[in-house]
Amino acid sequence: SETPIIPSSWESGLAGIYYRVFKLGEPAMTFVPGTNVTIPAAADHSKDGNYTIEFYAVDNVGNREDTRRLTIVIDTVPKLDIGIKGSPSVSDPIFHVTGTVEPGSNVTVNGLRVLVRPDGTFNYEMDLKEGKNKIVVVSTDKAGNSMTVTRYTTYTKPQEAGFLIPIIIVVAVVVALVIVIMVLMRPKTAPAR
């Protein structure tokens, strides 16, 4: 975007304004005359980052003001990493949706706002219904960039142990009957004389 640098008064004998722009971690360019600065936001996001614009004014007799600084952040990509890989199947009706976003972002899970910690992490406990459940996580960063991630999880209610008790009883009765039958069917031996 274009940022105009406007002096406080054109009547002060202003000879010119000089500026330079540099990206954090890169060498600064030399000061050039001008009042408009353009930092293009590249489609491949390679220009994203923190920029410093340094500028100063010089009057007609050569007096130079102190250099002023303006920091600009170009942010065209939101961050949203969630801890759900693939489409997991679970047997717990409570599912933990966790993730990381840019600090200060807003996050929703299935339309419900989620608390984002200062470090950008979040955790949301979601109640599942039996079967396939859709999880839609939306993050919007401070610059207004938005990202949506959709995942699915399948909840299968665990089999209750109650059905095992009748089976165990039936098996125990059958085993007992087999033992009784085997004892009764065993040939009797005559006592030794």
C-alpha positions in Angstrom: 0.0 0.0 0.0 1.1 3.6 -0.5 1.9 5.7 2.6 2.2 9.5 2.0 4.8 11.3 4.2 3.3 14.8 4.7 5.3 17.6 6.2 3.6 19.7 8.9 4.0 22.9 6.9 4.9 23.7 3.3 5.6 27.3 4.3 8.6 26.4 6.4 11.1 26.6 3.6 11.1 22.9 3.0 13.7 21.8 0.5 12.8 18.1 0.5 11.9 14.9 2.3 14.2 11.9 2.1 13.3 8.3 3.0 14.5 4.8 2.9 12.8 1.4 3.4 14.2 -1.8 4.7 12.8 -5.1 5.7 13.7 -6.6 9.1 16.9 -8.6 8.7 17.8 -7.1 5.3 20.2 -4.3 4.5 18.8 -0.8 4.4 18.8 1.1 1.1 20.2 4.6 0.9 17.9 7.6 1.5 16.1 8.9 -1.6 14.0 12.0 -2.1 10.2 11.6 -2.2 7.0 11.7 -0.3 5.3 8.5 -1.3 6.5 5.0 -0.3 5.2 1.9 -2.0 5.9 -1.6 -0.6 4.2 -4.1 -2.9 2.5 -7.1 -1.4 3.6 -10.0 -3.7 1.2 -12.7 -4.7 3.7 -15.3 -3.5 3.8 -13.6 0.0 7.6 -13.2 -0.3 7.2 -9.5 0.7 5.4 -10.3 4.0 7.3 -9.1 7.0 8.2 -6.1 9.2 9.4 -3.0 7.4 10.9 0.2 8.7 10.5 3.5 6.8 13.0 6.1 8.0 12.5 9.6 6.8 13.7 13.2 7.5 13.1 16.7 6.1 15.7 19.3 5.1 14.9 23.0 4.9 16.2 25.5 2.3 19.3 26.4 4.4 20.3 22.8 4.9 18.9 22.1 8.4 18.0 18.5 8.8 15.5 17.2 11.3 16.2 14.0 13.3 15.4 10.8 11.4 11.9 9.5 12.2 10.9 5.9 12.0 7.6 4.2 11.0 7.2 0.4 11.3 4.8 -1.3 8.9 3.8 -5.0 8.9 2.8 -6.6 5.6 0.8 -9.7 6.5 -1.1 -11.4 3.7 -1.2 -15.0 5.0 -3.0 -16.2 8.1 -1.6 -19.0 10.2 -3.8 -22.0 11.3 -2.3 -25.3 12.4 -4.7 -27.7 14.0 -3.8 -30.9 15.8 -6.2 -33.1 13.8 -4.6 -35.3 11.2 -6.9 -37.1 8.7 -10.3 -38.2 9.9 -9.9 -39.9 13.2 -12.3 -42.4 14.7 -12.8 -42.0 18.4 -14.8 -43.7 21.2 -14.9 -40.7 23.6 -17.8 -38.3 23.1 -15.6 -35.3 24.0 -13.1 -34.3 21.3 -10.3 -31.8 21.9 -9.7 -29.4 19.0 -6.3 -27.9 19.5 -4.2 -25.6 17.4 -1.9 -22.6 16.9 -2.6 -19.3 15.2 -1.0 -15.9 15.1 -1.2 -14.3 18.5 -4.2 -11.9 18.6 -6.2 -13.9 16.0 -9.9 -14.7 16.4 -10.8 -18.4 16.2 -14.1 -20.2 15.9 -14.9 -23.9 16.0 -18.2 -24.7 14.3 -19.2 -21.1 14.6 -18.4 -20.8 18.4 -15.7 -18.4 19.4 -12.7 -20.0 21.1 -10.3 -18.4 23.6 -6.8 -17.9 22.0 -3.9 -17.7 24.5 -1.3 -14.9 24.2 1.1 -17.4 22.6 -1.5 -18.1 19.8 -2.5 -21.6 21.1 -6.1 -22.7 21.6 -8.0 -25.7 22.9 -11.7 -26.4 22.5 -13.7 -29.4 23.9 -16.3 -30.4 21.4 -19.3 -32.7 22.2 -19.6 -35.3 19.5 -22.8 -37.1 18.3 -22.7 -40.7 17.2 -21.4 -41.1 13.7 -19.5 -38.6 11.5 -18.9 -35.1 12.9 -17.8 -32.1 11.0 -15.2 -29.8 12.5 -14.8 -26.3 10.9 -12.1 -24.1 12.4 -11.8 -20.5 11.2 -8.9 -18.2 12.1 -8.9 -14.5 11.3 -5.6 -12.6 12.1 -5.2 -8.9 13.1 -4.6 -8.0 9.4 -8.0 -9.5 8.5 -6.6 -12.5 6.7 -8.8 -15.5 7.2 -8.2 -19.3 6.9 -10.6 -22.2 7.2 -9.7 -25.8 8.0 -12.4 -28.5 7.8 -11.9 -32.0 9.3 -14.1 -34.9 10.2 -14.1 -37.3 13.1 -16.3 -40.3 13.6 -17.6 -41.1 17.1 -18.5 -44.7 17.8 -20.2 -45.2 21.2 -18.3 -48.0 23.1 -20.1 -51.2 23.7 -21.3 -51.4 27.2 -20.0 -54.2 29.4 -23.5 -55.1 30.5 -24.1 -57.3 27.6 -21.1 -59.5 28.6 -22.5 -60.5 31.9 -25.3 -62.7 30.4 -22.8 -64.3 28.0 -20.4 -65.1 30.8 -23.3 -66.7 32.8 -24.4 -68.8 29.8 -20.8 -69.9 29.2 -20.4 -70.8 32.9 -23.6 -72.8 33.0 -22.7 -74.7 29.8 -19.2 -75.5 31.2 -20.8 -76.7 34.5 -23.3 -78.9 32.7 -20.5 -80.4 30.6 -18.5 -81.2 33.7 -21.6 -82.8 35.4 -22.4 -84.8 32.3 -18.8 -86.0 32.0 -18.8 -87.1 35.7 -22.1 -88.9 35.4 -21.2 -90.6 32.1 -17.9 -91.8 33.4 -17.9 -95.6 33.7 -18.0 -96.8 37.2 -15.2 -99.0 38.3 -15.7 -101.8 40.8 -14.0 -101.4 44.1 -10.7 -103.2 44.4 -10.7 -106.4 46.7 
